[in-house]
Structures are given as C-alpha cells and as structure tokens.
Amino acid sequence: MAVPIRLTRQSGRYALVDGIPFSLPVKAENSPAFMAIFTVDADRARELLPGNEVHPFLLWNKALLVITVIDYRSTVIGKYIEFCIAIACTHGPKPSPRLLPAIFRKRYGFGQFVYDLPVSTEISVKGGKSIWGMPKRQANLDFIIDDRTISSQYDLDGELVMKIEIDRPEKTRLPVKLGIFSYSAFRGLLTRSA
C-alpha cells in the first residue's frame, strides 16, 4: 500500500518528544490487527462525546462501539500493542443523516472518536500524546493468535478492563484501506488525525 503524499513530505524530519527523536513519518509494517464493532445505545454513546460538533454515527437507531487492536511489530519506536476503544462518529455543526456518512465519509467527517487508547510501551504514550494528541496511557496488553482464535486482553492497575476474542477468519482479504478520521479530546481541545 502506498504511503500518502502528506506523509512522504515528512520524510527525513523528526519530532522530538521528551528528548526522544521520532523519525517521520512514523510507520508500521508486519502489524497484525483485528477489529470488532458492536451496536450500543445511541444516547449513552452521545454522553461520551465531547462538545457539540462530534456526533454518534447511527446505524438505524444504534451507535457503534469500535474496538481495534494492533500488534505493532516493526516501527521506528519499537514493538508495542495498541487497544483502541472508540465510537463511530461524524463531525459537523449538527448530526448527519443516517448511513450517508459511510458513503460520503469526507463530507460528514466520518470516523471514530477515540475514547480510550491504552498501549503497551511508555514511548508510544509519549509520541501519541505529544505528536497526535491521542489519549494514550500505558497498560498491560496482550495479543494472542492461535489456530482458532485471535484475542487481546486489557488490564489496568492489575484489574481486567476488557478482553475480546474473535474466531480466526478462514480467509483474510487484506490489505484493507480505510480513509477515516480519528478524533480525540486532549487538553480540552478536539484533535483530528487521518
């Protein structure tokens, strides 16, 4: 998959975070991942979104909880696991019509609001917060692939927060290319990355 032009323009540049140089663009290779999407109560999802410009994406009358786990095995900042808990959303002055944002993604600012983003290494926390404004925090995470399932567990301060397990797909139709925005609230501001 080709690297977007906006990222290739960063080539040879560095972001210095707490004295740690991040060579740009930060990219990952050989990173298995899985995603699971669940319907949730739209009003409860709306309560978790900041301000008045991010709205839950509605599938009929339900919002969508999006769980994405990535096992980053080869990056410029080393190996780490990321466990993203997000709500599918749109961005604009008012809620968008149902289903249209899935087709006209850019027009409706279709994406996900990242509610929680635990990662397994401190360097990923620092880069994620300082460069992208993502709500990263360090937690105990695993990513296990066996013959039948793929699973990940998220523990914080010795307590189970969430465990997700899916049946291993018989056939993988990758690569997947998703052009969506990721929104988060950081230091009282709404951030967006693509």
Helices and strands as residue ranges (DSSP letters): H 5-8, E 14-17, E 20-23, E 28-29, E 33-41, H 42-48, E 54-56, E 62-72, E 74-75, E 80-91, H 100-103, E 111-119, H 122-132, E 136-138, E 140-141, E 144-145, E 149-156, E 159-167, E 181-186, E 189-193
